[in-house]
Amino acid sequence: MTAGPPVALRHPACGWWVEEAGTTAPDLPLTGPVDADVVVVGAGYTGMWAAWCLLDADPATRVVLLERDQAGHGPSGRNGGFCKGLWLNLPVLVDQFGDDEALAVGYACEEAVEAIAAWCEAEAVDAWFTAGGYLSVSTSPLQDDIHMSAVAEAARLGVPDAVRALGPDEVRARFAAPAARGGVLAPGATIQPARLARRLRDALVRRGARLFEHTPAVRIEERDAGVVVETPGGAVRAERAILTAGPALVALAPLATSLTVGSSHMIVTEPVPDVVAHYGWTRGEAVIDRRTLLHYLRTTPDGRIAFGWAGGRPALGGRVRGPVLHDARAIARAARHLTELLPEVRGRTIEAGWGGPIDISPTTLPAVVPLGARVDAAYGFTGRGVGPARLIGEILAARAAGIQNERTRLPLVGRPDGSVPPEPVRWAGASTVRAALIRCDEQEARGEQPDPIARFVADLPRRLGITVGR
Ligand SMILES: Cc1cc2nc3c(=O)[nH]c(=O)nc-3n(C[C@H](O)[C@H](O)[C@H](O)COP(=O)(O)OP(=O)(O)OC[C@H]3O[C@@H](n4cnc5c(N)ncnc54)[C@H](O)[C@@H]3O)c2cc1C
């Protein structure tokens, strides 16, 4: 085990990306009653894309957005910036939906990424969109076969370029980490997540959406042929409501056993372009390894490395606070893992570390779930929402406008299969499984077979019909 690099570690509450993007003064909270055609609760990517698509289809739509904090300061502004579809999850898609629907979802998510690129172009937004591909790298013999089922499914379904196997030399030509073995490559890009969120917020306000920040929705009720959303200082009466509050949705009784809230932590180095060049990692690939609690890493235009670890602690009762937002041990572990993977980073400064919640669905796939005649909720991105949130936003907007089309007919609409145990059993179970997964991942990384007890515990979610990681 090696010591980690020096960790200067500022802990910007909303992450380094939000600082880099620059913050604005928040919009005023809602005071008093207001009418709307559609009220959107939660201004992360999903809610903001829904609002954007509503206004795109009909600029006269009266859209109100309610945001508990500031738009885009939650996971949407502090994630790894991997902007990609779900091709690597093709086996899960096939298992859940069958061949044809799996392909339809795969293409729709790919088009969502293209739509984000096109939006940045059309709105002159510099969100650092870099289409360098999405590279999954095996870093131990026990990881070699993981993701090969996605390659096989892509070939079987006639989309071989969606997930392509790379030999060790091809991987090293892109990412020459000492432990890198084979890999697979899927389409994908990186973005600066907070720049995208911030500019989307600004564009919505320019387009006429009414945004109220520091305005939590506290009660939602279908009433008098409409829906009323109450906040501490006012209320919105609307025709339709779209609930895109991310992990906070677990507080709604109908979703209490459909959602688990975990966490992920990230660090960013000082600019290290020489290290990036040393590893031949110069095409902008978004890289993951194949741990169950995976590492995800990417570069920035000024040569920093942003590195995340998906092994954060679960949130008891879905409460987003404490170690879910900032876990010094998870950050230190991420710093150590980065040095183990890329030893040339040793001695360089880690400038910042931060964390955020992850909304995990039992299938690992996002879903649009009707909660009444006039209310839809969307959740369950499982750490993969940057690209798919654009698609889910489009679906939410179409449904709110009463439109049925090929997007609203995708099988992502409807409650996902499976459920998770109620609290506190869920938290205790998730914490135990997490500890076992960390142990298995560490043993695999050393080239050892995971010990049978840890493997048994780590496998429990699968036996219960819950998909975890990879
Ligand atoms: C550290 C980290 C790294 C990640 N890396 C990646 C990655 O590289 N690629 C990827 O695809 N995904 C990644 N993700 C996941 C990705 O960020 C999410 O899937 C995506 O941002 C989900 O967007 P959203 O709009 O659904 O939710 P959120 O971004 O969570 O937005 C929900 C909003 O609702 C607000 N809200 C909550 N309760 C209320 C209320 N009562 N009233 C009003 N507003 C409310 C919140 O403040 C928040 O702003 C990562 C997540 C984290 C935390």
The ligand as an SDF file (V2000), in Angstrom:
LIG
                    3D

 53 58  0  0  0  0  0  0  0  0999 V2000
  -19.3880   12.8260   -7.2200 C   0  0  0  0  0  0  0  0  0  0  0  0
  -20.3340   12.4470   -8.3420 C   0  0  0  0  0  0  0  0  0  0  0  0
  -19.7980   12.0610   -9.5620 C   0  0  0  0  0  0  0  0  0  0  0  0
  -20.6530   11.7040  -10.6200 C   0  0  0  0  0  0  0  0  0  0  0  0
  -20.1070   11.4550  -11.8460 N   0  0  0  0  0  0  0  0  0  0  0  0
  -20.9200   11.2450  -12.9100 C   0  0  0  0  0  0  0  0  0  0  0  0
  -20.3890   11.1460  -14.2100 C   0  0  0  0  0  0  0  0  0  0  0  0
  -19.1980   11.3130  -14.4290 O   0  0  0  0  0  0  0  0  0  0  0  0
  -21.2460   10.8880  -15.2440 N   0  0  0  0  0  0  0  0  0  0  0  0
  -22.5940   10.7370  -15.0380 C   0  0  0  0  0  0  0  0  0  0  0  0
  -23.3160   10.4820  -15.9970 O   0  0  0  0  0  0  0  0  0  0  0  0
  -23.1360   10.9080  -13.8090 N   0  0  0  0  0  0  0  0  0  0  0  0
  -22.3360   11.1770  -12.7490 C   0  0  0  0  0  0  0  0  0  0  0  0
  -22.8880   11.4030  -11.5220 N   0  0  0  0  0  0  0  0  0  0  0  0
  -24.3400   11.3670  -11.3890 C   0  0  0  0  0  0  0  0  0  0  0  0
  -24.9880   12.6210  -11.9850 C   0  0  0  0  0  0  0  0  0  0  0  0
  -24.4180   13.7580  -11.3950 O   0  0  0  0  0  0  0  0  0  0  0  0
  -26.4930   12.5570  -11.7550 C   0  0  0  0  0  0  0  0  0  0  0  0
  -26.9980   11.3490  -12.2830 O   0  0  0  0  0  0  0  0  0  0  0  0
  -27.2270   13.7250  -12.3960 C   0  0  0  0  0  0  0  0  0  0  0  0
  -26.6570   14.9380  -12.0500 O   0  0  0  0  0  0  0  0  0  0  0  0
  -28.6870   13.6730  -11.9930 C   0  0  0  0  0  0  0  0  0  0  0  0
  -29.3030   14.9030  -12.2800 O   0  0  0  0  0  0  0  0  0  0  0  0
  -30.6980   15.2500  -11.6520 P   0  0  0  0  0  0  0  0  0  0  0  0
  -31.1360   16.5320  -12.2280 O   0  0  0  0  0  0  0  0  0  0  0  0
  -31.6290   14.0910  -11.8200 O   0  0  0  0  0  0  0  0  0  0  0  0
  -30.4660   15.3590  -10.0830 O   0  0  0  0  0  0  0  0  0  0  0  0
  -29.6800   16.4250   -9.1910 P   0  0  0  0  0  0  0  0  0  0  0  0
  -28.4940   16.9500   -9.8560 O   0  0  0  0  0  0  0  0  0  0  0  0
  -29.5390   15.7220   -7.8670 O   0  0  0  0  0  0  0  0  0  0  0  0
  -30.7020   17.6200   -9.0270 O   0  0  0  0  0  0  0  0  0  0  0  0
  -31.7900   17.5650   -8.1390 C   0  0  0  0  0  0  0  0  0  0  0  0
  -32.0190   18.9640   -7.6090 C   0  0  0  0  0  0  0  0  0  0  0  0
  -33.2020   18.9440   -6.8090 O   0  0  0  0  0  0  0  0  0  0  0  0
  -33.0060   19.8310   -5.7230 C   0  0  0  0  0  0  0  0  0  0  0  0
  -33.9710   19.4800   -4.6580 N   0  0  0  0  0  0  0  0  0  0  0  0
  -33.9280   18.4620   -3.7810 C   0  0  0  0  0  0  0  0  0  0  0  0
  -35.0120   18.4820   -2.9820 N   0  0  0  0  0  0  0  0  0  0  0  0
  -35.7520   19.5380   -3.3700 C   0  0  0  0  0  0  0  0  0  0  0  0
  -36.9990   20.0820   -2.9380 C   0  0  0  0  0  0  0  0  0  0  0  0
  -37.6970   19.5450   -1.9140 N   0  0  0  0  0  0  0  0  0  0  0  0
  -37.4750   21.1830   -3.5580 N   0  0  0  0  0  0  0  0  0  0  0  0
  -36.7820   21.7640   -4.5800 C   0  0  0  0  0  0  0  0  0  0  0  0
  -35.6040   21.2840   -5.0300 N   0  0  0  0  0  0  0  0  0  0  0  0
  -35.1100   20.1820   -4.4470 C   0  0  0  0  0  0  0  0  0  0  0  0
  -31.5520   19.6090   -5.3430 C   0  0  0  0  0  0  0  0  0  0  0  0
  -31.0430   20.7010   -4.6010 O   0  0  0  0  0  0  0  0  0  0  0  0
  -30.8950   19.4570   -6.7090 C   0  0  0  0  0  0  0  0  0  0  0  0
  -30.4150   20.6910   -7.1970 O   0  0  0  0  0  0  0  0  0  0  0  0
  -22.0700   11.7190  -10.4280 C   0  0  0  0  0  0  0  0  0  0  0  0
  -22.5970   12.1090   -9.1970 C   0  0  0  0  0  0  0  0  0  0  0  0
  -21.7440   12.4660   -8.1560 C   0  0  0  0  0  0  0  0  0  0  0  0
  -22.3310   12.9010   -6.8360 C   0  0  0  0  0  0  0  0  0  0  0  0
  1  2  1  0
  2  3  1  0
  2 52  2  0
  3  4  2  0
  4  5  1  0
  4 50  1  0
  5  6  2  0
  6  7  1  0
  6 13  1  0
  7  8  2  0
  7  9  1  0
  9 10  1  0
 10 11  2  0
 10 12  1  0
 12 13  2  0
 13 14  1  0
 14 15  1  0
 14 50  1  0
 15 16  1  0
 16 17  1  0
 16 18  1  0
 18 19  1  0
 18 20  1  0
 20 21  1  0
 20 22  1  0
 22 23  1  0
 23 24  1  0
 24 25  2  0
 24 26  1  0
 24 27  1  0
 27 28  1  0
 28 29  2  0
 28 30  1  0
 28 31  1  0
 31 32  1  0
 32 33  1  0
 33 34  1  0
 33 48  1  0
 34 35  1  0
 35 36  1  0
 35 46  1  0
 36 37  1  0
 36 45  1  0
 37 38  2  0
 38 39  1  0
 39 40  1  0
 39 45  2  0
 40 41  1  0
 40 42  2  0
 42 43  1  0
 43 44  2  0
 44 45  1  0
 46 47  1  0
 46 48  1  0
 48 49  1  0
 50 51  2  0
 51 52  1  0
 52 53  1  0
M  END
$$$$
